[in-house]
């Protein structure tokens, strides 16, 4: 196994260790995953928007624009950044507020007001206030494990933007961006899609939660199964024969 999966294994062990030591129930599992999805997903969105701002500022600094054109570019870029921030703040947070309202009906949290999440449906500030006040003190340690598991995605956009800017020093940043993007399957929407993928994955696990809840299964095995889905580095055990055969084929054709 490759050394790069060691952090994933540590995240897997850390998640199970927290569960075992604190004696968590299925309710704790549900809300810890919900909080992680909200915090890390929103952080990924902010990272993606920040990457666009960083790249735009770097491209602007290398351009030969007059003051009026520079001001126009700054205004347009700022408007786009604010539009993305406003849209995803309301949409992503509303998604989680509706999700939390549904979960609270089956997995109520002690001390949580009955209509806390329904009141926060179109109010991101209230949603974050509720999450920080009622969930973060209990499940903040679990965020460390999920942050390790999602480390490749949270700041991926910023890292890519920094790499493109570094490669574009002394050359056109736009051309550097095109060369970096060529041959890749990822699109601009991928960084924004990742947080929603995690939410959908959590929705699918809800069926498993309800099944265990209906059967009154509150065993450690439930956590092992769910954490295996979230944290265990299954990708390290996938065989990729197509990638392994490509270099050999290329050598054979060169020899011909």
N, C-alpha and C positions, 0 to 999 in steps of 0.2 A: 504494500500500500504506500501511496505517496505521502510525504511528510505534510503536504498542504491540508490533508484531512484531519490532522491532529487537533486543530481548533474546533472542528465540527464534533469530534469525539468528546472533547472537553465540554462543549456546550451540551451535548447529550447527557453526559455524566452529571454536569452541574444542575441541569433541569430536574433530573431524577433525584439528585441529592437534596435539592430544596424541597421537593415533594415529600420525600421520606422523613427529613428532619422536622419539618413543620406540620406534618400530619394532614396535608391538604385533602380536600374532598373533590368530587367532580365539579362542584360549584366553583371552587378555587381554580381548577383547571380551566374552566370556561372563561372566567373573567380575566385570568392572567393572559390567556391567548388573545382575548379581545383587546386588552390594554396594549399588548405588544403590537397588534395589527394597527391600532390607531396611531401610536407614537412613532413606530419605525416606518409605517407607510407614509405618514405625513412628512417625516424627516426626509424620506426618499423624494417626495414631490418637491420639497424646498430645495434639496440638493440639485434636482434637475433644473429648476428655475434659476438657481444660482449659477449653474454651469452655463446657461444661456447668457446670463448677464456678464459673466467673466469672459466668455468668448467674444461677445459683442464689444466689450470695453477694450479687449486686446486688439481686435480687428480695427476698431476706431483709432486706437493709438498709432497703428502702423499706416493708416490711410493718409492721403494727401487731400483732405477735405477742407474747404473754407469754413469759417465760423458758422455761417448759416446752415450749411449742409451738416456739420457736426451737431449743431443744436437740434436739427430736424431728426437726425438719427437717434440722438439721445431721447428725445420726446417719444418717438415711435417705439423704441426699445423699452422705455419705461412703461408706456401704455400696455404693451404686450405682456410684460412681466406682471404688472398689476392685474391684468385681465386673467392670466393663468392662475395667479395666486387667489383671486376672488372666486373663480369658478371652482377650482379644486378644493378650496377651503370649505365652501358651502356644500359641494357635491359629495366629497369624500367624508366630511364630518356628518352630513345628514345620513349618509349610508350607514355609518357606525351608530348614530343615534337611534335609527330605526331598528338596527340589529340588536342594540342593547335593550331597547324597549321590549323586544320579543324575548330576549334571553331572561330578562328580569321577571317575566311571568312564570318561568319554569325554574329558574335558579336565583331566587331573591337574595340580595345581600343585606345583612344586618346593618341598620342605620342609614340605608339608602332611601331617600324620599320616594314615594310611590310613583309620582309623575316626573321624576328627575330627568329622564331621557326623552320623554315625549315633549316636555317643555323646551328641550334643547335641540329639537329636530332641525330647525332652521336658524339656530343660534350657535355657531361654532365656539364662541367665547364661553357660553354657558356649559357647553359640552366638555370643553377642556377644564373648566373650573370643577365640574362634577367629577371628572376622571381623576384629577389631581387630588381632590379632597377625599374621595371615598375609595379609590382604587390604588393610587400610587404608593401610599404608605405601606400597604400590605404586599403588593406585587412588584415593587420596584426592583428587587433583586432578580426576579425572573427576566426583566428586560435585558440584563447583562447576557444571559444565555441566548436569547433571541437575537440580540445585536451581533453576537459572534456568528450565529448561524446565517444571518442576513448580511454579513459584512461585505460580500461581493456586490451587493445591489444598492445599499444605502447611498454610498458616495461614488457609485460607478460613473455617473454623468460628470461629476466634478473632476474625477481622475482622468477621464477621457478628454475633457476640455483642456485640462492642464497639459496633457500629452500632445494634443494637437497644437496648442499655442507654443510649446517648446520646440516641436518639429518645424513650426512655421517661422521661427526666428530667422531673419534674413531672407525670407521668401514670402509669398502671398499666403496669408492665413486661410483664405478661401480655397486655394488650390490644395493646401495641406489638409484641410477638412475633407475635400473631395477624395483625395488619395487615401485618407484614413478610413473613410466610409465605404470605399469601393471594395467589393468582394465580401462584405459583411451582410449577414441576413437581418441584423437588427435594424429597426426603423426608429424614427424619432418618437413614436408612440410607446415604444417598449418600456422606457423608464417610468412613464406615467401608468402603464398597465400593470407593472409588478405589484404595487400596493393592492390593487383590486384583485389580482390573482390570489393573494394571500387571504383576502376576505372571502372569496369564493371557496377556497380550500377549507376555511373555517366553517363555512355554511355546510359543506359536505360532512365535516366531522360532527356537526350538530346532530345529525341522524344517529351517529354512533353514541353521542352523549345521551340522547333521549332513550335509546335502546337500553343502555346501561342503567339509566335513571329509572326506567319502568321496571326493570328486573331487580332494582335495588342493589346493583353491583357498585360497590365503593372500594374496590380492591386496588392494590398497587399495579396490577396487570393493566388496568385501564390507562394509567399514566404511561406505562411502558409502550403500549400500542400507539398512543397519540404522539408521544415524544419521538417515537421511531419515525412517524410520518413527517414531523416537523424538523427534527434535528439530525437524524442519522444520515451520514454521507453515502446514500445509496449510489450516487453517481460514480463513486470511485470503483464500484464493482461492475459497472456496465462495460461490456466489450464494444469497441468501435473498430470493426474489421475494415470498414471502408477507408478510415484514416491510416490504418496500418499497411494496407496494400498499395496506397497511392505512391509513396516514395519508391517502393520496389518497382512498380510499373514504370515510373519516370526514369529510373536507372536503366531498365531494360530497353526502353525506347531510345535512350541516349546511346546505348551500346550499338543499336542497330544503325 
